[in-house]
Amino acid sequence: MAWSSDSFDDLKMATSELKRKYPEVSFVSSLIADGAIDDSVRLQGRLAQWFVENEASCYGAFFVNSCLQDIKSKRRQLLPELKQIEFAAKDFKRQSRVFSGDQKSVLDQMK
């Protein structure tokens, strides 16, 4: 395969570090959730770049379909984990906005 800016092992390690840094229960503020979203999206971009670079190199290989299936399989290993972090952070932010709205509504009713 052609040289890639990131190796799959680097991406896998970065994903593991991200999962350790942002376990689902760690979101206690919108700032932390924003950081998790930013980090996840950034790593998804790196994964997409790795995929594009390796996909292009597959077309020079003899077993093109096998090569393509291999890199798609590797991408499918990491993408759901990255999406899970992003979705958990977005869910926290959504719940936080709802809670803030509920508090405001209760305060308005008390006036």
C-alpha positions as CSV (number, residue, x, y, z in Angstrom):
1,M,0.0,0.0,0.0
2,A,1.0,3.6,-0.6
3,W,2.4,5.7,2.2
4,S,-0.3,7.2,4.4
5,S,-0.1,10.2,6.7
6,D,-1.5,7.9,9.4
7,S,-1.1,4.2,9.7
8,F,-4.1,2.2,10.8
9,D,-2.4,1.3,14.0
10,D,-1.9,5.0,14.8
11,L,-5.5,5.6,14.2
12,K,-6.5,2.6,16.3
13,M,-4.3,3.9,19.2
14,A,-5.7,7.4,18.9
15,T,-9.2,6.0,19.0
16,S,-8.4,4.0,22.1
17,E,-6.9,7.1,23.8
18,L,-10.0,9.1,22.8
19,K,-12.3,6.5,24.4
20,R,-10.2,6.6,27.6
21,K,-10.2,10.3,27.6
22,Y,-14.0,10.6,27.1
23,P,-15.8,7.7,28.6
24,E,-19.6,8.1,28.1
25,V,-20.2,9.1,31.7
26,S,-17.5,11.8,31.8
27,F,-19.6,14.6,30.2
28,V,-20.2,17.0,33.1
29,S,-20.0,20.2,31.1
30,S,-20.7,21.5,27.7
31,L,-17.0,22.4,27.3
32,I,-15.9,18.8,27.8
33,A,-18.6,17.7,25.4
34,D,-17.5,20.2,22.8
35,G,-13.9,19.0,23.2
36,A,-15.0,15.4,22.7
37,I,-17.0,16.4,19.6
38,D,-14.0,18.3,18.2
39,D,-11.6,15.5,18.9
40,S,-13.9,12.8,17.5
41,V,-14.6,14.8,14.3
42,R,-10.9,15.5,13.8
43,L,-10.1,11.8,14.2
44,Q,-12.9,10.9,11.8
45,G,-11.3,13.2,9.3
46,R,-7.9,11.5,9.8
47,L,-9.6,8.1,9.3
48,A,-11.4,9.4,6.1
49,Q,-8.0,10.7,4.8
50,W,-6.4,7.3,5.6
51,F,-9.2,5.5,3.8
52,V,-9.0,7.7,0.6
53,E,-5.2,7.3,0.5
54,N,-5.4,3.5,0.9
55,E,-8.3,3.1,-1.4
56,A,-6.3,4.8,-4.2
57,S,-3.4,2.5,-3.5
58,C,-5.7,-0.6,-3.8
59,Y,-6.3,0.1,-7.5
60,G,-2.6,-0.7,-8.1
61,A,-2.9,-4.0,-6.4
62,F,-3.6,-7.3,-8.1
63,F,-6.4,-8.3,-5.8
64,V,-8.3,-4.9,-5.9
65,N,-11.5,-6.2,-4.3
66,S,-9.7,-7.9,-1.5
67,C,-7.7,-4.8,-0.8
68,L,-10.8,-2.6,-0.8
69,Q,-12.7,-5.0,1.5
70,D,-9.8,-5.0,3.9
71,I,-9.6,-1.3,4.3
72,K,-13.4,-1.0,4.5
73,S,-13.4,-3.5,7.3
74,K,-10.7,-1.6,9.1
75,R,-12.6,1.6,8.8
76,R,-15.8,-0.1,10.1
77,Q,-13.8,-1.1,13.2
78,L,-13.0,2.5,14.2
79,L,-15.8,4.6,12.8
80,P,-18.6,3.4,15.1
81,E,-16.4,4.0,18.2
82,L,-15.7,7.5,17.0
83,K,-19.3,8.1,16.2
84,Q,-20.3,6.8,19.7
85,I,-18.1,9.4,21.4
86,E,-19.5,12.2,19.2
87,F,-23.2,11.1,19.7
88,A,-22.8,10.7,23.5
89,A,-21.3,14.2,23.7
90,K,-24.1,15.7,21.5
91,D,-26.7,13.8,23.6
92,F,-25.3,15.4,26.7
93,K,-25.4,18.8,25.2
94,R,-29.0,18.2,24.0
95,Q,-30.1,17.1,27.5
96,S,-28.3,20.1,29.0
97,R,-30.2,22.5,26.8
98,V,-33.5,20.8,27.6
99,F,-32.7,20.9,31.3
100,S,-31.7,24.6,31.1
101,G,-35.0,25.3,29.2
102,D,-37.0,23.4,31.8
103,Q,-35.3,25.4,34.6
104,K,-36.1,28.7,32.8
105,S,-39.6,27.6,32.3
106,V,-40.1,26.8,36.0
107,L,-38.5,30.1,37.1
108,D,-40.8,32.0,34.7
109,Q,-43.8,30.2,36.1
110,M,-42.8,31.1,39.7
111,K,-42.7,34.8,38.9
